[in-house]
Amino acid sequence: MLINCSIFGQELEPVGKKLQIGFRVSPNITWAKIKSGPAERAGTGLGFSYGLEANYRFSPNYFLCIEALVTSMKNSISLKDSFYQGDGTVGSYYKDIKQEYKFQYLQIPLTMKMKTNTINGTRYFFQAGLAPSVLISRNVKVSADRVLPGDGEWFSPNASDKDIGDFQADPNNADSKAFDNKIGIFRVPLVLGAGIEYDLSGNTAFTAGIRWDNGFTDIFRDKNTVGVNNYLGLSLGILF
């Protein structure tokens, strides 16, 4: 007996609509991964993605997926040591230095999506690709404690330039930086996802799945620090 069938087979289901357009939202758990430098991860944060997607069918079970997403991420890091901040006459050493970043990226994910044939109104999918991203907003909140409470207060966590926290590597040189908290504009992560599509009516389908966005380009501009940020999200959407 010859059995000619496959989960991603082309004989089991007729070719349907070539182009699907829809939208998706995704609450995310986000975190930073420090590969080298004076900083370390300080917990996880919550983020959110929303936007449009288009799936172009070039084979009965294979699709090219293009998306346009706005993605918010929150990452926290802490500096491992104590550092000085001051002007040489007034200042203090600070410890427990924590930097909380809020990012917003414009992402254009480009992935290959493989879908099973319909099973009781449901199709299962897996997708993989890249998501080139551009930073469209960035904010950082810095907190720290003085090592010696009697030292003169210098640190101002509410400075309007959003770049406070550039603690000094050399107490006698106000321009030296122990850590530069500025962030790079471009980010490129690997995207992996899996989930289901459930037929609602006609060409309309509800989608749900898990997406892992794994950054592999350095996000920091600090010359001594290398790190990436990632998120794991629950993706929900509608395709037409």
N, C-alpha and C positions, 0 to 999 in steps of 0.2 A: 504494500500500500504506500502510495506517495502522498505525504502530507505537505501541502504548500501554503503555509500560513505563518504570520509573524506579528508580533506586537506592533511593530512599525511597518508592517507589510503594505504593499500598494494594491493588492488584489481584493482586499476585504471590504473596502469602502470607496464609493465613487468620489471623484474629485468635486469639491464644492466651491464655495466662494473663495476667490483668490486673495482678497484683501479684507482684513478685519481691522477695525478702528475702535478704540475704546479709551477708558481712563482707569487709573488705579491709584490707591492710597496704601500707605504702609507705615504703621507705627514700628519704631526700631529701638533696639538696644545697641548703644554705641560705646566704644572704648578706644583708648590709644594704646599703642604698643611701642615702647621705647627700646630701640635696639642698641644704642650706645649714647653716652653723655652723662651729664650731672643730674638728670631728671629720671623719674620713674612714674608709672601709672598710679593714679589715685582714685580708683573706682570706675564705675560705669555711669552712663547717662542715658537719657531718653531723647529720641529724635523722631522725625516724621518726614515722609516723602509723599509727593503727590504729582500727578501729571498725566500725560497722554501717551498712548502706545499704538503702534501699527504693526500688524503681523502680515507679511507677504508670503503666500504659499507658492513655493517653487517646485514642490513635489507633494504627493498626497499627504504625507505625514511630516514634512519638514518645512519650517518657516524661518524667514529672516525677520527678526523683531527689532524695531527701532523705537526708542522712547525719548521723551523730553520731560525731565523731572526736576522739581525743586526739592532739594534734600537738606534738612536741618540736622546737625549733629552737635552733641555736647560731649566734650572730652575734658578730663581733669588730670593734671599731672602735679607732682610735687618735686621740689629740689632736695637732693639728698643731704646737703650740708648747710651750714649757716653762712650768710653773706652780708657784707656791709652795704649800707646805702646812706649817703650823706654828701657833704661838700668839703670835707676835710676838717672843718671846725665844729660843725653840728651834724650828728648822725648816730647810727647805731648798727650793731650786728643783729640780724634777724634769723630766726629758725622757723621750722614748720611752714616753709613758703609753699603755698598752693596756688596754682593758676588754673582757673576754670574757663575754658574756651567755649564759645558758641559760634558755630560755623553755619553758613548757608551756601550751598553749592548749586549751580546749574549743571545737571548731568545729562549726557546724551548716550545712554547705554545702547550698544549694538551687540546683539546676541543671536545665536542659533538656537531655535526652539524645536524640539522633537516631540510630537504628540502621538499617543496611541490611537487606534481606532476607537469608535464610540462603543462603550460597554454600559448598557442600561442608562443611556443618556449622559454618560460621563466619559470624559477623555482625561488621561493623565499625561503630564508633560514634564520634560527636563530641559533646561536651557543653560547655556554657558557663553561667556563673551567678555567684553571690556566695557567700561563706562567712563570715558573721558569726562572730566569735571573741571569747572572754573569756579573759583571762589567769588561769590557776589556780596557777601557780608561777613564780618568777623568782629567779635567782641571778646574781651578777656577781663576777668575779675580776679584780682590778686589779693590774697590774704596772707598775713605773716605775724609772728609774735617776736617781740624783742627778747634777745638773749638775757640782757640785764635790764630789769624794769626801770632802773634809775637813769639809763641813758637818755639823751635828748631825743624827742620824737621827730622823725623825719619822714617816715613812710606815709604815703597818702593813697589809700586804696581807691579813692574816688576821683583821681586825677582825670581831667577831661580828655587828655590825649590818648587814653586807653592803652598806653604803653608803659605805665608804671610797672614796676616789677623787674626792670632791667638792673638787677643788683650788680654791685661792682666786684670785679675780680681782684682789683687792687684798691684798698681803702684810700690810698693817696692820689688816685686818679679817677675823677668822677666820670670820665669818658670810657673807662674800661667796663666790660660787661661780663658777668659770670654766666649769664644766660640771656639770649636775645629771644623775646617771646613773639616776634613777628612770624607770620605764616606765609608759605608759598602760595601762589595764585593757582597753579595747576595741580591736579590730582588724578591719577589713573588707577582704578581698582579692577581686580578680577571679579566677575559676577557669576555666581552659581545659583540656580534656583530649581525648584521642583514643586508641583502642585496638581490641581485638578481644574477642569473646565466642565461646568454643568449646564446643559442646554435648558434654557428657560422657555423660549418660544421662537419659532422661525430661525433667524440667524443670530439671535441674542443669547449670550452665555454669561454665566457668573463664574469668576475665577477666584481661586484662593490658593495660596502657596507660601513657601518659606524662601527667603532670599538671603544669601550671604554675600556681602560686599566687602571684599578683602583688599585693602589698599597695599600697594607695593612700591609707591613712590614717596620719597621723604617729604613730609609736610612742613618741616621746620626750616627756618633760615639761619638758625644758630649754627656756627661753624663746628661746634663740638658735639652737637646732638643730632642723632638720626632716629626718626620715628615715623610711624604710619598710624592712620586711624581706620577703624573697621566698624561695620554694623551688621546685625542680624535682624531681619524684619519679617513681619507677617503681612503679606501682600494680598489685597482684596481689590477686585475690579469687575468691570462689565465690558464685554466685547460685543460689537454689532457687526 
